[in-house]
Amino acid sequence: TGQSTGSIPSPPRISLPFQPTQLIGREVELTALAQLLQDPQCSLLTIAGLGGIGKTRLAVEAAFHSKEIFPDGIWFVPLVSVNSPVQIVSAIADVLDFKFQRPTNPQAQLLRYLHPKRALLVLDNAEHLLEGVEVFTDILKECPHIKLLVTSRGRLNLLCEWVFDLQV
């Protein structure tokens, strides 16, 4: 009959905060971010800029517009209330609704879970956790199809980081 009997793939899971208004006036930045998110060389992209400039809003919009390239989902991880770098892994796991099997080595468990996925993690407000950002490098090393979109008031100073400086 020539018709496929395969199942229809489910749409990617998108866990982004609701935006009640349309983003206006950042079309140039959105286009540039979309290109960077599609670039296979760019696995860690930091939107850096002053507080209150709109980094989070722009990251959420850019992530939403890139949903087709992340079939396993897009996850928004708010880091503002994370008080210690050791809590980064559990903050990511909470958003993914991932439950650790045992208390030993939660990072390794999370990395095994993420390894096969083609997904985007939006890590919001990372500036106060700079001494713990090596976990981002570990994620990228162990999970080749995960991309990280980070918002921060400053650079993370990681070798693999691409920085998008947001201006007023």
Secondary structure, DSSP 8 states (H G I E B T S, - for coil): -----S-------EE----SS---S-HHHHHHHHHHHH-TT--EEEEE--TTSSHHHHHHHHHHHTGGG-TT-EEEEE-TT--SGGGHHHHHHHHHT---SSSS-HHHHHHHHHTT--EEEEEE--GGGGGGTHHHHHHHHH-TTEEEEEEESS----TTEEEEE---
